[in-house]
Amino acid sequence: MEPVEPTSRELYELAVKALNALSEAMAMNRELVRARQETVADWSRTDTHHPAPGDSPRYRPQNKELREYDTFRRYYQHLERVARRDLQLPDDVEVTKEMIYRAGGPSLKTTTRIMTRTHGLLADQWPPSSWPDRP
């Protein structure tokens, strides 16, 4: 028995069915993508990660020792002494945040964030040797 070749009409009907199935699958995919985008948009509207205007968010340093005021203060006072010693600065010259950074401390931006957002110090409340025992 020889195989029967499909007619052109049968091929056409199969192609139409395949296109309809593909069209339905694409429509379902678009619907899923749209639903996902709406969900993401809802999350971004209710995101509490961003503070309200005027609020300063609390900054949590990656270095756990800098999260506590006492260890933060001691660490920066140590870096101040190291910078003063390495640069051979006289006592009347103030150690800057840039000098602390060059002595191996955190960047200027990180230092300011830790000071202001974590421990409630003022950004210009410098040098560390002038910081109070308690914030």
KAHU-V560465 format. One record per residue. N is the residue number from 1. BURIAL is # if it has 24 or more other C-alpha atoms within 12 Angstrom, else .. Layout:
# KAHU-V560465
n->[N,N]
burial->[BURIAL,BURIAL]
This chain:
# KAHU-V560465
n->[1,2,3,4,5,6,7,8,9,10,11,12,13,14,15,16,17,18,19,20,21,22,23,24,25,26,27,28,29,30,31,32,33,34,35,36,37,38,39,40,41,42,43,44,45,46,47,48,49,50,51,52,53,54,55,56,57,58,59,60,61,62,63,64,65,66,67,68,69,70,71,72,73,74,75,76,77,78,79,80,81,82,83,84,85,86,87,88,89,90,91,92,93,94,95,96,97,98,99,100,101,102,103,104,105,106,107,108,109,110,111,112,113,114,115,116,117,118,119,120,121,122,123,124,125,126,127,128,129,130,131,132,133,134,135]
burial->[.,.,.,.,.,.,.,.,.,.,.,.,.,.,.,.,.,.,.,.,.,.,.,.,.,.,.,.,.,.,.,.,.,.,.,.,.,.,.,.,.,.,.,.,.,.,.,.,.,.,.,.,.,.,.,.,.,.,#,.,#,.,.,.,.,#,#,.,#,.,.,#,#,.,#,#,#,.,#,#,#,.,#,#,.,.,.,.,.,.,.,.,.,.,#,#,#,.,#,#,.,.,#,.,#,#,.,.,.,#,#,#,#,#,#,#,.,#,#,#,#,.,.,.,.,#,#,#,.,.,#,.,.,.,.]
